[in-house]
């Protein structure tokens, strides 16, 4: 009478383990691709929400939200100037279901103000620390060293025109979201067509070759970005298209804000972890990936609301 074998041999067990390892190896790339696709979709959804909120603001105020309320000249460190540097993102808070923060926000105070608000307790500094899901791209690496309130997106001010008499924070620009001192921008102002004009895009924490200064609590650590939703500084919540997108490396020697090569800094770039390009929402509310292969002159045309150039994308 034959006896039934009750266990695997060592060779059979090794074969099974090898097969499982091969299957896992085949599945992992597929799983990773699914995760990346989901992250890209969520980022586009966030930008869609930002676009819709911006249009709702326009409907209520007959203008797009300004990048800030900075004066043309003056020290950016003065309290009077900082009080005018709350961002366009603070303006659209009521339209992304953040009414609670919007009601407590004090437009007359700086984003870092510790002056109590209407409730006698809450300050702008406390509100600025909130991480708002709509403003964070899931694919972006979490900054290893950053103050609370960091975000992933910035509004597009188009192309900067350098003027020595105008402070960086109030720079003349030809985009949709610009400093209020240069007048209001409406849908009718976008003569190049809303479907051809950038409204906002990704500004991920992916910068290389930049470190915190000695006055920072993160002194000496890598500084991979400076994107914060509440602060109306350029390269913090808005930026221009003078710098090619996905510029990640800071120059070895930092140029001055009005130097001819000012635009070479990575902080002035729309950038992402996506090698194929950068996600944007356009002025008509549509979202898309602007390919990395887009010629820079055309990219700059997309930044301008009224440049008159021809935009053709696949």
C-alpha positions in Angstrom: 0.0 0.0 0.0 1.4 3.4 -1.0 1.8 6.1 1.6 0.7 9.7 0.6 3.5 12.3 0.8 2.4 14.9 3.4 5.0 17.7 2.8 6.9 19.5 0.1 10.5 18.6 -0.6 13.1 21.3 -0.1 13.4 21.7 -3.9 9.7 22.1 -4.4 9.6 24.7 -1.6 12.4 26.7 -3.1 10.7 26.6 -6.5 7.5 28.0 -5.0 9.4 30.7 -3.2 11.1 31.6 -6.5 7.8 31.8 -8.3 6.3 34.0 -5.7 9.4 36.3 -5.8 9.1 36.6 -9.6 5.4 37.5 -9.3 6.1 40.1 -6.7 8.8 41.6 -8.9 6.3 41.8 -11.7 3.5 43.3 -9.6 5.5 46.0 -7.8 6.1 48.2 -10.9 2.5 47.9 -11.8 1.4 48.9 -8.2 3.9 51.8 -8.3 2.4 53.0 -11.6 -1.1 52.8 -10.2 0.0 54.9 -7.2 1.7 57.5 -9.4 -1.3 57.7 -11.6 -3.6 58.2 -8.6 -1.2 60.9 -7.2 -1.3 62.7 -10.6 -5.1 62.5 -10.7 -5.4 63.9 -7.2 -3.0 66.8 -8.0 -5.1 67.7 -11.1 -8.2 67.5 -8.9 -6.6 69.9 -6.4 -5.8 72.3 -9.2 -9.3 72.0 -10.6 -10.6 73.0 -7.1 -8.2 76.0 -7.1 -9.4 77.0 -10.5 -13.1 76.7 -9.6 -12.5 78.7 -6.4 -10.7 81.4 -8.3 -13.5 81.8 -10.7 -16.1 81.9 -7.9 -14.0 84.7 -6.4 -14.0 86.4 -9.8 -17.8 86.1 -9.9 -18.1 87.7 -6.5 -15.5 90.5 -6.9 -15.4 91.1 -10.7 -11.7 90.4 -10.7 -9.2 87.6 -10.2 -7.6 87.6 -6.7 -4.4 89.6 -6.5 -1.0 88.0 -5.7 -0.6 90.5 -2.9 -1.2 94.1 -1.9 2.4 95.1 -1.8 3.5 98.7 -2.5 5.8 99.5 -5.4 8.7 100.4 -3.1 9.7 99.9 0.5 11.5 97.4 2.6 9.9 93.9 2.5 10.8 93.5 6.1 8.7 96.4 7.3 5.5 95.6 9.1 3.6 97.9 6.7 4.8 96.0 3.7 4.3 92.5 5.3 0.7 93.4 6.2 0.0 93.6 2.5 1.6 90.3 1.7 -1.2 87.9 2.3 -1.7 85.6 -0.7 -4.3 84.9 -3.3 -4.9 81.6 -1.6 -6.1 83.4 1.5 -8.6 85.2 -0.8 -10.2 81.9 -2.1 -10.5 80.2 1.3 -14.3 80.6 1.4 -14.6 78.9 -1.9 -12.7 75.7 -1.0 -14.8 75.0 2.1 -12.4 76.8 4.5 -14.9 79.4 5.7 -13.8 78.9 9.3 -10.2 80.0 8.5 -11.4 82.8 6.2 -13.6 84.3 9.0 -10.7 84.4 11.4 -8.1 85.6 8.9 -7.0 89.3 9.3 -6.2 90.9 5.9 -4.8 93.9 7.7 -2.1 91.9 9.4 0.9 89.9 8.1 0.6 86.1 7.6 3.0 85.8 10.6 1.2 88.3 12.8 0.6 87.3 16.5 -2.2 89.9 16.9 -5.4 88.2 18.1 -8.2 88.3 15.6 -12.0 88.9 15.9 -12.4 86.1 18.4 -9.7 87.7 20.6 -7.6 84.5 20.5 -6.7 83.3 17.0 -3.8 84.9 15.1 -2.8 84.8 11.4 0.4 83.0 12.4 -1.7 80.1 13.9 -4.0 80.0 10.9 -1.0 79.9 8.5 0.2 76.7 10.1 -2.7 74.6 8.9 -2.0 72.1 6.2 -4.9 72.3 3.8 -5.5 69.2 1.7 -6.5 71.1 -1.4 -3.1 72.9 -1.4 -0.9 69.8 -1.0 0.1 67.5 -3.9 0.2 63.8 -2.8 3.2 63.0 -5.1 5.3 65.8 -3.6 7.9 64.6 -1.0 7.2 65.8 2.5 9.8 68.5 3.3 12.3 67.3 5.8 12.9 70.8 7.1 10.1 73.3 6.9 7.8 75.4 9.0 4.1 74.2 9.2 1.8 75.5 6.5 3.9 74.4 3.5 2.0 73.7 0.3 2.5 72.5 -3.3 1.0 75.1 -5.7 1.5 78.6 -6.8 -0.4 81.1 -8.9 1.0 82.3 -12.2 1.9 86.0 -12.6 3.1 85.5 -16.2 6.4 87.2 -17.1 8.2 89.6 -14.9 9.4 93.0 -16.2 12.4 94.1 -14.1 12.1 97.7 -13.0 14.8 99.0 -10.5 12.2 101.4 -9.1 9.7 98.6 -8.3 10.2 96.2 -5.4 10.4 92.5 -6.3 7.2 91.9 -4.3 5.3 94.3 -6.5 6.9 93.4 -9.8 5.2 94.3 -13.0 3.9 91.1 -14.7 1.6 90.2 -17.6 -0.1 87.1 -16.1 -3.5 86.6 -14.5 -2.7 86.8 -10.7 -0.5 89.8 -10.2 0.1 92.4 -7.4 -2.9 94.5 -6.8 -1.0 97.7 -7.3 -0.9 97.1 -11.1 -4.7 97.0 -11.4 -7.3 94.3 -11.5 -7.3 91.5 -13.9 -10.7 90.2 -15.2 -11.8 87.6 -17.7 -11.9 90.3 -20.4 -8.3 91.2 -19.7 -7.2 87.7 -20.9 -7.1 88.6 -24.6 -4.9 85.6 -25.5 -7.8 83.3 -24.5 -8.5 81.6 -21.2 -7.7 78.1 -22.6 -4.2 79.3 -23.6 -3.3 81.1 -20.3 -1.9 79.6 -17.1 -3.6 80.3 -13.8 -1.8 78.2 -11.3 0.6 75.2 -11.2 2.8 72.9 -9.1 5.7 74.4 -7.1 7.0 71.3 -5.4 9.7 71.1 -2.7 12.3 69.6 -5.1 15.0 72.3 -5.1 18.6 71.2 -4.8 21.7 73.1 -3.8 20.0 75.5 -1.3 20.4 75.5 2.5 18.9 77.4 5.4 20.8 80.4 6.7 22.3 80.6 10.2 19.3 82.6 11.5 16.8 79.8 10.8 16.0 77.0 13.2 16.9 74.7 10.4 20.3 76.3 9.8 22.6 74.3 7.6 19.9 71.8 6.5 18.8 71.4 2.8 16.1 73.8 1.8 14.1 72.0 -0.8 11.5 74.8 -1.3 9.7 77.8 0.0 6.0 77.2 -1.0 3.5 78.3 1.6 -0.2 79.0 0.9 -0.7 82.0 3.2 2.3 84.2 2.3 2.0 86.6 -0.7 5.7 86.7 -1.4 6.8 85.9 -5.0 8.3 82.3 -5.2 6.3 81.5 -2.1 2.7 81.5 -3.3 3.1 82.8 -6.9 5.8 82.9 -9.5 6.6 83.8 -13.1 7.3 81.9 -16.3 10.6 83.6 -17.0 12.3 80.6 -15.5 12.0 77.3 -17.4 9.7 74.8 -15.6 11.2 72.0 -13.6 14.3 74.0 -12.8 15.4 72.3 -9.6 19.0 73.4 -9.1 19.9 76.7 -7.4 22.9 78.5 -9.0 26.1 78.3 -7.1 26.1 82.1 -6.7 22.7 83.6 -5.9 22.0 86.5 -8.3 20.3 89.7 -7.1 16.6 90.2 -7.7 17.2 92.7 -10.4 20.4 91.2 -11.9 20.1 90.1 -15.6 20.3 86.4 -14.5 17.8 86.7 -11.7 15.5 84.2 -13.4 18.1 81.3 -13.1 17.1 80.6 -9.6 15.0 77.4 -9.0 12.7 79.1 -6.6 11.3 81.1 -9.5 10.3 78.0 -11.3 7.1 76.0 -11.5 8.4 72.5 -10.7 7.3 69.0 -9.9 8.4 65.4 -9.3 7.0 64.5 -12.7 9.8 64.2 -15.3 7.2 64.5 -18.1 6.3 68.1 -17.1 4.2 70.1 -14.6 0.5 70.1 -13.9 -1.4 73.4 -14.3 -4.9 74.7 -14.2 -5.6 77.2 -17.0 -7.6 80.4 -16.8 -10.7 78.6 -18.2 -10.6 76.1 -15.3 -9.3 73.2 -17.3 -6.3 71.2 -16.0 -3.5 69.5 -17.9 0.1 68.4 -17.8 2.3 71.0 -19.7 4.9 68.8 -21.3 8.6 69.2 -20.4 9.3 69.4 -24.2 7.3 72.6 -24.5 9.6 75.3 -26.0 10.3 78.0 -23.4 9.1 80.9 -25.6 5.8 79.1 -25.9 5.7 78.4 -22.2 6.2 82.1 -21.6 3.4 82.9 -24.0 1.1 80.7 -21.9 2.1 82.7 -18.8 1.0 85.9 -20.5 -2.7 87.0 -20.6 -2.2 89.4 -23.4 1.1 88.7 -25.2 -0.5 88.0 -28.5 1.6 84.9 -29.2 0.4 81.7 -30.7 0.1 78.7 -28.4 -0.1 75.2 -29.8 0.1 72.1 -27.6 -0.6 68.4 -28.4 
